[in-house]
Amino acid sequence: MDNVYDLRKLLLKFGTIIYIGDRLADLELMEDEINELYQVKMITKDEFLQAKIIITTEKEKIK
């Protein structure tokens, strides 16, 4: 997983489509979903950490 597109594909595997139109809000919702998926052990620790890095990097670009 290298970018937000890959993160969206991962979420889509679980039936989650996130598009509000506000990039920051989209990232925050993605972060919530990733946290929940990890808590219920639907994604691996590697996937979780990669997703968190992508989200953090993208949030920093916006701010």
N, C-alpha and C positions, 0 to 999 in steps of 0.2 A: 504494500500500500504506500503510494508516494504522494498523493494529492487529494484534494477534496472530491474530485470525481471518483476516485477509488473508494473513498469513504462512503460516498452516496451509493455506490454499487454494493458495498458490504451491507449497508442498512436496507437496501432493496431486497437482499436475500431473505430478510426477516419481515418483509412486507411494509417497510417504513419508507415513506416518501416525504421529504421535508423541503418545502419551498414556500416561504412567506413573502419573499421579495426584498427583505431587509437582510443583507449578508450577515451582519452580526447576530441577529435573532436566529437565523438559520443555523449558524455555528453553535449557538447556545443550546438550541433544541437537539442538534446532533450530539453534543456533549452529554446532555441528559440521557439520550437514548443509548449511547455507548456505555455510559455508567450502568444503566439498568441491565443491558445485555451482559456486561461483565459480572455483575452481581448475581445473576441467575445462571452464570457459567455457560452462556450461549456462544461467547467468543473467547479466544485464548488470551493469555496475558500479553503475548506479543502483539496481537491485533489491537488490544486495548491500548497498550503503550504507544503503538504507531499512530493510532487514531488521536490520542491525546496530544501527541507532538504536532500532528497536522493541524488540529484545531487551534492549539496555542499559537503556532506560527502564523496562521491565517488571521487570528484575532489581533496579533501584534501589527500585522500589515495594515489593518483597518484603523487602528488607533494611532 
